[in-house]
Amino acid sequence: MTPPPTPPTRTTRTEVVWQVVRFALVGAVNTGTYYGLYLLLGLRLPYLAAHVLAFALSMVGSFFLTSYFTYRTRPTWRKFLLFPLTNAANFVITTVGVYVLVDLLSVDSTYAPLIAAAAAIPVTFLLSRTIMLGPDTTRTRESLTETVASK
């Protein structure tokens, strides 16, 4: 007789803290990947084409790092197709943030993007966490062990 499936486990506070740390590391790697690809592609392509292609490629890499490393979950097509929403949310928040900081609060435009980007991190984290650990993900101790062990 097969034992009943293990119910999904609750994420502990410590796990969430480590997810935030891994999320930040993936963000740093993604930024470096984007910039490196941008520079490399810029040797052969116009800057805007290099930007778009580098952005798309780094987003794909970011998806897999976020899936396997940050949240330790299996990638799915649904997650892959929803993942760009995290970048869209980041873009909207940082764009509005820069405008508010510079035009309404008179913050120096040199520092405004950094402040706006920092403000976007919690929202982007929560959105990516919702996408990666959403309703189609059954998180059990066994599934997490399988995901980590399969690497």
Buried (B, 14 or more C-beta within 10 A) or exposed (E): EEEEEEEEEEEEEEBEEEBBEBBEEBBEBBEEBBEEBBEEBBEEBEEEEBBBBBEEBBBEBBBEBBBBBBBBBBBBEEBBEBBEBBBEBBEEBBEEBBEBBBEEEEBEEEEBBEBBBEBBBEBBBEBBBEBBBEEEBEBEEEBBEEBEEEE
